[in-house]
Amino acid sequence: MGTNPDLTGATWRKSSYSGSSGGECVEVADLNPHIAIRDSKNPEAGTLAVTAR
C-alpha cells in the first residue's frame, strides 16, 4: 500500500461539502500533495488521505 502522510501540524477546516445542519460535518486538511479527511465529531477515529486529483 501507500505511505501515511504526516498529520503533525495539519490545519483542519470544515469541508464545503459538509451539511449545513451541523450533524454531518467532515474536516479537511491540505497536505500537499494529499488531502486528509476526518469526521469532525470523532477525529480520533481515523483519517483518510487522498490525492487532490
N, CA, C and O atoms as a Maestro MAE file, in Angstrom:
{
 s_m_m2io_version
 :::
 2.0.0
}

f_m_ct {
 s_m_title
 :::
 protein
 m_atom[212] {
  # First column is atom index #
  i_m_mmod_type
  r_m_x_coord
  r_m_y_coord
  r_m_z_coord
  i_m_residue_number
  s_m_chain_name
  s_m_pdb_residue_name
  s_m_pdb_atom_name
  i_m_atomic_number
  :::
  1 25 0.822 -1.189 0.000 1 A "MET " " N  " 7
  2 3 0.000 0.000 0.000 1 A "MET " " CA " 6
  3 2 0.855 1.237 0.000 1 A "MET " " C  " 6
  4 15 2.069 1.144 -0.184 1 A "MET " " O  " 8
  5 25 0.253 2.413 0.204 2 A "GLY " " N  " 7
  6 3 0.985 3.668 0.193 2 A "GLY " " CA " 6
  7 2 1.525 4.029 1.559 2 A "GLY " " C  " 6
  8 15 1.466 3.248 2.508 2 A "GLY " " O  " 8
  9 25 2.046 5.223 1.625 3 A "THR " " N  " 7
  10 3 2.567 5.719 2.887 3 A "THR " " CA " 6
  11 2 1.545 6.632 3.545 3 A "THR " " C  " 6
  12 15 0.697 7.217 2.871 3 A "THR " " O  " 8
  13 25 1.630 6.751 4.848 4 A "ASN " " N  " 7
  14 3 0.734 7.630 5.593 4 A "ASN " " CA " 6
  15 2 1.339 9.022 5.659 4 A "ASN " " C  " 6
  16 15 2.488 9.168 6.075 4 A "ASN " " O  " 8
  17 25 0.598 10.046 5.261 5 A "PRO " " N  " 7
  18 3 1.138 11.406 5.359 5 A "PRO " " CA " 6
  19 2 1.261 11.834 6.811 5 A "PRO " " C  " 6
  20 15 0.510 11.378 7.673 5 A "PRO " " O  " 8
  21 25 2.212 12.711 7.069 6 A "ASP " " N  " 7
  22 3 2.430 13.234 8.417 6 A "ASP " " CA " 6
  23 2 1.360 14.277 8.717 6 A "ASP " " C  " 6
  24 15 1.265 15.286 8.018 6 A "ASP " " O  " 8
  25 25 0.552 14.041 9.753 7 A "LEU " " N  " 7
  26 3 -0.527 14.958 10.110 7 A "LEU " " CA " 6
  27 2 -0.124 15.937 11.203 7 A "LEU " " C  " 6
  28 15 -0.949 16.729 11.657 7 A "LEU " " O  " 8
  29 25 1.139 15.894 11.632 8 A "THR " " N  " 7
  30 3 1.619 16.825 12.636 8 A "THR " " CA " 6
  31 2 1.532 18.245 12.095 8 A "THR " " C  " 6
  32 15 2.083 18.550 11.037 8 A "THR " " O  " 8
  33 25 0.854 19.091 12.809 9 A "GLY " " N  " 7
  34 3 0.732 20.478 12.394 9 A "GLY " " CA " 6
  35 2 -0.310 20.721 11.315 9 A "GLY " " C  " 6
  36 15 -0.389 21.825 10.778 9 A "GLY " " O  " 8
  37 25 -1.118 19.704 10.983 10 A "ALA " " N  " 7
  38 3 -2.156 19.886 9.965 10 A "ALA " " CA " 6
  39 2 -3.177 20.922 10.438 10 A "ALA " " C  " 6
  40 15 -3.558 20.935 11.609 10 A "ALA " " O  " 8
  41 25 -3.607 21.769 9.543 11 A "THR " " N  " 7
  42 3 -4.639 22.757 9.836 11 A "THR " " CA " 6
  43 2 -5.948 22.246 9.267 11 A "THR " " C  " 6
  44 15 -6.119 22.161 8.051 11 A "THR " " O  " 8
  45 25 -6.875 21.905 10.160 12 A "TRP " " N  " 7
  46 3 -8.157 21.331 9.755 12 A "TRP " " CA " 6
  47 2 -9.197 22.430 9.586 12 A "TRP " " C  " 6
  48 15 -9.200 23.414 10.325 12 A "TRP " " O  " 8
  49 25 -10.083 22.255 8.603 13 A "ARG " " N  " 7
  50 3 -11.200 23.181 8.392 13 A "ARG " " CA " 6
  51 2 -12.416 22.379 7.960 13 A "ARG " " C  " 6
  52 15 -12.292 21.271 7.437 13 A "ARG " " O  " 8
  53 25 -13.584 22.944 8.184 14 A "LYS " " N  " 7
  54 3 -14.822 22.276 7.794 14 A "LYS " " CA " 6
  55 2 -14.904 22.244 6.272 14 A "LYS " " C  " 6
  56 15 -14.667 23.256 5.612 14 A "LYS " " O  " 8
  57 25 -15.235 21.100 5.723 15 A "SER " " N  " 7
  58 3 -15.351 20.957 4.285 15 A "SER " " CA " 6
  59 2 -16.561 21.712 3.753 15 A "SER " " C  " 6
  60 15 -17.590 21.797 4.423 15 A "SER " " O  " 8
  61 25 -16.440 22.251 2.568 16 A "SER " " N  " 7
  62 3 -17.573 22.928 1.931 16 A "SER " " CA " 6
  63 2 -18.649 21.932 1.530 16 A "SER " " C  " 6
  64 15 -19.765 22.337 1.203 16 A "SER " " O  " 8
  65 25 -18.343 20.643 1.545 17 A "TYR " " N  " 7
  66 3 -19.314 19.601 1.221 17 A "TYR " " CA " 6
  67 2 -20.087 19.125 2.446 17 A "TYR " " C  " 6
  68 15 -20.964 18.269 2.322 17 A "TYR " " O  " 8
  69 25 -19.782 19.661 3.622 18 A "SER " " N  " 7
  70 3 -20.490 19.287 4.842 18 A "SER " " CA " 6
  71 2 -21.900 19.861 4.826 18 A "SER " " C  " 6
  72 15 -22.154 20.903 4.221 18 A "SER " " O  " 8
  73 25 -22.806 19.171 5.494 19 A "GLY " " N  " 7
  74 3 -24.178 19.671 5.595 19 A "GLY " " CA " 6
  75 2 -24.246 20.908 6.458 19 A "GLY " " C  " 6
  76 15 -23.392 21.109 7.321 19 A "GLY " " O  " 8
  77 25 -25.243 21.738 6.241 20 A "SER " " N  " 7
  78 3 -25.377 22.980 6.999 20 A "SER " " CA " 6
  79 2 -26.114 22.774 8.320 20 A "SER " " C  " 6
  80 15 -26.213 23.705 9.119 20 A "SER " " O  " 8
  81 25 -26.636 21.561 8.564 21 A "SER " " N  " 7
  82 3 -27.391 21.308 9.791 21 A "SER " " CA " 6
  83 2 -26.477 21.076 10.990 21 A "SER " " C  " 6
  84 15 -26.948 21.053 12.128 21 A "SER " " O  " 8
  85 25 -25.174 20.903 10.752 22 A "GLY " " N  " 7
  86 3 -24.225 20.718 11.846 22 A "GLY " " CA " 6
  87 2 -24.023 19.277 12.263 22 A "GLY " " C  " 6
  88 15 -23.130 19.001 13.063 22 A "GLY " " O  " 8
  89 25 -24.811 18.350 11.756 23 A "GLY " " N  " 7
  90 3 -24.683 16.958 12.156 23 A "GLY " " CA " 6
  91 2 -23.894 16.090 11.202 23 A "GLY " " C  " 6
  92 15 -23.603 14.935 11.514 23 A "GLY " " O  " 8
  93 25 -23.543 16.624 10.044 24 A "GLU " " N  " 7
  94 3 -22.865 15.822 9.024 24 A "GLU " " CA " 6
  95 2 -21.585 16.517 8.581 24 A "GLU " " C  " 6
  96 15 -21.410 16.797 7.396 24 A "GLU " " O  " 8
  97 25 -20.703 16.794 9.513 25 A "CYS " " N  " 7
  98 3 -19.513 17.572 9.197 25 A "CYS " " CA " 6
  99 2 -18.285 16.696 9.014 25 A "CYS " " C  " 6
  100 15 -18.022 15.780 9.793 25 A "CYS " " O  " 8
  101 25 -17.552 17.003 7.974 26 A "VAL " " N  " 7
  102 3 -16.228 16.435 7.801 26 A "VAL " " CA " 6
  103 2 -15.251 17.592 7.765 26 A "VAL " " C  " 6
  104 15 -15.589 18.702 7.355 26 A "VAL " " O  " 8
  105 25 -14.035 17.312 8.202 27 A "GLU " " N  " 7
  106 3 -12.973 18.306 8.169 27 A "GLU " " CA " 6
  107 2 -11.927 17.851 7.166 27 A "GLU " " C  " 6
  108 15 -11.724 16.654 6.964 27 A "GLU " " O  " 8
  109 25 -11.275 18.801 6.551 28 A "VAL " " N  " 7
  110 3 -10.221 18.510 5.597 28 A "VAL " " CA " 6
  111 2 -8.975 19.301 5.963 28 A "VAL " " C  " 6
  112 15 -9.049 20.364 6.579 28 A "VAL " " O  " 8
  113 25 -7.846 18.764 5.577 29 A "ALA " " N  " 7
  114 3 -6.566 19.451 5.761 29 A "ALA " " CA " 6
  115 2 -5.768 19.297 4.474 29 A "ALA " " C  " 6
  116 15 -5.649 18.189 3.950 29 A "ALA " " O  " 8
  117 25 -5.226 20.379 3.965 30 A "ASP " " N  " 7
  118 3 -4.399 20.347 2.764 30 A "ASP " " CA " 6
  119 2 -2.991 19.928 3.157 30 A "ASP " " C  " 6
  120 15 -2.324 20.608 3.936 30 A "ASP " " O  " 8
  121 25 -2.547 18.801 2.608 31 A "LEU " " N  " 7
  122 3 -1.220 18.252 2.905 31 A "LEU " " CA " 6
  123 2 -0.511 17.969 1.594 31 A "LEU " " C  " 6
  124 15 -0.331 16.806 1.234 31 A "LEU " " O  " 8
  125 25 -0.119 18.968 0.898 32 A "ASN " " N  " 7
  126 3 0.469 18.800 -0.417 32 A "ASN " " CA " 6
  127 2 1.390 17.584 -0.479 32 A "ASN " " C  " 6
  128 15 2.364 17.564 0.274 32 A "ASN " " O  " 8
  129 25 1.167 16.586 -1.299 33 A "PRO " " N  " 7
  130 3 0.203 16.514 -2.392 33 A "PRO " " CA " 6
  131 2 -1.102 15.802 -2.011 33 A "PRO " " C  " 6
  132 15 -1.891 15.473 -2.897 33 A "PRO " " O  " 8
  133 25 -1.346 15.560 -0.743 34 A "HIS " " N  " 7
  134 3 -2.555 14.864 -0.302 34 A "HIS " " CA " 6
  135 2 -3.559 15.818 0.334 34 A "HIS " " C  " 6
  136 15 -3.243 16.959 0.672 34 A "HIS " " O  " 8
  137 25 -4.776 15.309 0.485 35 A "ILE " " N  " 7
  138 3 -5.808 15.973 1.272 35 A "ILE " " CA " 6
  139 2 -6.275 14.956 2.294 35 A "ILE " " C  " 6
  140 15 -6.616 13.828 1.940 35 A "ILE " " O  " 8
  141 25 -6.294 15.344 3.556 36 A "ALA " " N  " 7
  142 3 -6.748 14.451 4.614 36 A "ALA " " CA " 6
  143 2 -8.189 14.787 4.968 36 A "ALA " " C  " 6
  144 15 -8.586 15.951 4.956 36 A "ALA " " O  " 8
  145 25 -8.966 13.756 5.282 37 A "ILE " " N  " 7
  146 3 -10.386 13.915 5.594 37 A "ILE " " CA " 6
  147 2 -10.662 13.178 6.891 37 A "ILE " " C  " 6
  148 15 -10.166 12.068 7.086 37 A "ILE " " O  " 8
  149 25 -11.453 13.778 7.789 38 A "ARG " " N  " 7
  150 3 -11.827 13.116 9.036 38 A "ARG " " CA " 6
  151 2 -13.215 13.574 9.479 38 A "ARG " " C  " 6
  152 15 -13.721 14.599 9.022 38 A "ARG " " O  " 8
  153 25 -13.812 12.806 10.364 39 A "ASP " " N  " 7
  154 3 -15.115 13.127 10.946 39 A "ASP " " CA " 6
  155 2 -14.889 14.158 12.050 39 A "ASP " " C  " 6
  156 15 -14.124 13.910 12.981 39 A "ASP " " O  " 8
  157 25 -15.546 15.304 11.951 40 A "SER " " N  " 7
  158 3 -15.321 16.361 12.933 40 A "SER " " CA " 6
  159 2 -15.829 15.995 14.316 40 A "SER " " C  " 6
  160 15 -15.333 16.518 15.314 40 A "SER " " O  " 8
  161 25 -16.806 15.107 14.390 41 A "LYS " " N  " 7
  162 3 -17.357 14.710 15.687 41 A "LYS " " CA " 6
  163 2 -16.506 13.644 16.364 41 A "LYS " " C  " 6
  164 15 -16.615 13.448 17.575 41 A "LYS " " O  " 8
  165 25 -15.660 12.951 15.602 42 A "ASN " " N  " 7
  166 3 -14.838 11.874 16.143 42 A "ASN " " CA " 6
  167 2 -13.484 11.855 15.424 42 A "ASN " " C  " 6
  168 15 -13.190 10.898 14.708 42 A "ASN " " O  " 8
  169 25 -12.656 12.888 15.598 43 A "PRO " " N  " 7
  170 3 -11.413 12.987 14.841 43 A "PRO " " CA " 6
  171 2 -10.390 11.895 15.159 43 A "PRO " " C  " 6
  172 15 -9.511 11.622 14.341 43 A "PRO " " O  " 8
  173 25 -10.490 11.270 16.328 44 A "GLU " " N  " 7
  174 3 -9.547 10.216 16.684 44 A "GLU " " CA " 6
  175 2 -9.884 8.877 16.024 44 A "GLU " " C  " 6
  176 15 -9.096 7.935 16.108 44 A "GLU " " O  " 8
  177 25 -11.036 8.782 15.373 45 A "ALA " " N  " 7
  178 3 -11.470 7.525 14.765 45 A "ALA " " CA " 6
  179 2 -10.650 7.154 13.529 45 A "ALA " " C  " 6
  180 15 -10.647 5.996 13.111 45 A "ALA " " O  " 8
  181 25 -9.968 8.112 12.957 46 A "GLY " " N  " 7
  182 3 -9.153 7.809 11.795 46 A "GLY " " CA " 6
  183 2 -9.218 8.915 10.769 46 A "GLY " " C  " 6
  184 15 -10.067 9.804 10.839 46 A "GLY " " O  " 8
  185 25 -8.315 8.849 9.821 47 A "THR " " N  " 7
  186 3 -8.197 9.860 8.789 47 A "THR " " CA " 6
  187 2 -8.012 9.158 7.446 47 A "THR " " C  " 6
  188 15 -7.311 8.151 7.352 47 A "THR " " O  " 8
  189 25 -8.635 9.692 6.433 48 A "LEU " " N  " 7
  190 3 -8.488 9.211 5.072 48 A "LEU " " CA " 6
  191 2 -7.662 10.230 4.309 48 A "LEU " " C  " 6
  192 15 -7.995 11.416 4.309 48 A "LEU " " O  " 8
  193 25 -6.602 9.798 3.663 49 A "ALA " " N  " 7
  194 3 -5.771 10.701 2.867 49 A "ALA " " CA " 6
  195 2 -5.863 10.290 1.402 49 A "ALA " " C  " 6
  196 15 -5.684 9.123 1.054 49 A "ALA " " O  " 8
  197 25 -6.141 11.266 0.560 50 A "VAL " " N  " 7
  198 3 -6.267 11.027 -0.873 50 A "VAL " " CA " 6
  199 2 -5.490 12.109 -1.613 50 A "VAL " " C  " 6
  200 15 -5.150 13.147 -1.045 50 A "VAL " " O  " 8
  201 25 -5.216 11.852 -2.887 51 A "THR " " N  " 7
  202 3 -4.586 12.890 -3.687 51 A "THR " " CA " 6
  203 2 -5.639 13.935 -4.029 51 A "THR " " C  " 6
  204 15 -6.833 13.635 -4.043 51 A "THR " " O  " 8
  205 25 -5.216 15.123 -4.295 52 A "ALA " " N  " 7
  206 3 -6.148 16.196 -4.616 52 A "ALA " " CA " 6
  207 2 -6.922 15.901 -5.899 52 A "ALA " " C  " 6
  208 15 -8.047 16.368 -6.079 52 A "ALA " " O  " 8
  209 25 -6.333 15.156 -6.748 53 A "ARG " " N  " 7
  210 3 -6.982 14.813 -8.015 53 A "ARG " " CA " 6
  211 2 -8.173 13.944 -7.764 53 A "ARG " " C  " 6
  212 15 -8.856 13.547 -8.708 53 A "ARG " " O  " 8
  :::
 }
 m_bond[211] {
  # First column is bond index #
  i_m_from
  i_m_to
  i_m_order
  :::
  1 1 2 1
  2 2 3 1
  3 3 4 2
  4 3 5 1
  5 5 6 1
  6 6 7 1
  7 7 8 2
  8 7 9 1
  9 9 10 1
  10 10 11 1
  11 11 12 2
  12 11 13 1
  13 13 14 1
  14 14 15 1
  15 15 16 2
  16 15 17 1
  17 17 18 1
  18 18 19 1
  19 19 20 2
  20 19 21 1
  21 21 22 1
  22 22 23 1
  23 23 24 2
  24 23 25 1
  25 25 26 1
  26 26 27 1
  27 27 28 2
  28 27 29 1
  29 29 30 1
  30 30 31 1
  31 31 32 2
  32 31 33 1
  33 33 34 1
  34 34 35 1
  35 35 36 2
  36 35 37 1
  37 37 38 1
  38 38 39 1
  39 39 40 2
  40 39 41 1
  41 41 42 1
  42 42 43 1
  43 43 44 2
  44 43 45 1
  45 45 46 1
  46 46 47 1
  47 47 48 2
  48 47 49 1
  49 49 50 1
  50 50 51 1
  51 51 52 2
  52 51 53 1
  53 53 54 1
  54 54 55 1
  55 55 56 2
  56 55 57 1
  57 57 58 1
  58 58 59 1
  59 59 60 2
  60 59 61 1
  61 61 62 1
  62 62 63 1
  63 63 64 2
  64 63 65 1
  65 65 66 1
  66 66 67 1
  67 67 68 2
  68 67 69 1
  69 69 70 1
  70 70 71 1
  71 71 72 2
  72 71 73 1
  73 73 74 1
  74 74 75 1
  75 75 76 2
  76 75 77 1
  77 77 78 1
  78 78 79 1
  79 79 80 2
  80 79 81 1
  81 81 82 1
  82 82 83 1
  83 83 84 2
  84 83 85 1
  85 85 86 1
  86 86 87 1
  87 87 88 2
  88 87 89 1
  89 89 90 1
  90 90 91 1
  91 91 92 2
  92 91 93 1
  93 93 94 1
  94 94 95 1
  95 95 96 2
  96 95 97 1
  97 97 98 1
  98 98 99 1
  99 99 100 2
  100 99 101 1
  101 101 102 1
  102 102 103 1
  103 103 104 2
  104 103 105 1
  105 105 106 1
  106 106 107 1
  107 107 108 2
  108 107 109 1
  109 109 110 1
  110 110 111 1
  111 111 112 2
  112 111 113 1
  113 113 114 1
  114 114 115 1
  115 115 116 2
  116 115 117 1
  117 117 118 1
  118 118 119 1
  119 119 120 2
  120 119 121 1
  121 121 122 1
  122 122 123 1
  123 123 124 2
  124 123 125 1
  125 125 126 1
  126 126 127 1
  127 127 128 2
  128 127 129 1
  129 129 130 1
  130 130 131 1
  131 131 132 2
  132 131 133 1
  133 133 134 1
  134 134 135 1
  135 135 136 2
  136 135 137 1
  137 137 138 1
  138 138 139 1
  139 139 140 2
  140 139 141 1
  141 141 142 1
  142 142 143 1
  143 143 144 2
  144 143 145 1
  145 145 146 1
  146 146 147 1
  147 147 148 2
  148 147 149 1
  149 149 150 1
  150 150 151 1
  151 151 152 2
  152 151 153 1
  153 153 154 1
  154 154 155 1
  155 155 156 2
  156 155 157 1
  157 157 158 1
  158 158 159 1
  159 159 160 2
  160 159 161 1
  161 161 162 1
  162 162 163 1
  163 163 164 2
  164 163 165 1
  165 165 166 1
  166 166 167 1
  167 167 168 2
  168 167 169 1
  169 169 170 1
  170 170 171 1
  171 171 172 2
  172 171 173 1
  173 173 174 1
  174 174 175 1
  175 175 176 2
  176 175 177 1
  177 177 178 1
  178 178 179 1
  179 179 180 2
  180 179 181 1
  181 181 182 1
  182 182 183 1
  183 183 184 2
  184 183 185 1
  185 185 186 1
  186 186 187 1
  187 187 188 2
  188 187 189 1
  189 189 190 1
  190 190 191 1
  191 191 192 2
  192 191 193 1
  193 193 194 1
  194 194 195 1
  195 195 196 2
  196 195 197 1
  197 197 198 1
  198 198 199 1
  199 199 200 2
  200 199 201 1
  201 201 202 1
  202 202 203 1
  203 203 204 2
  204 203 205 1
  205 205 206 1
  206 206 207 1
  207 207 208 2
  208 207 209 1
  209 209 210 1
  210 210 211 1
  211 211 212 2
  :::
 }
}
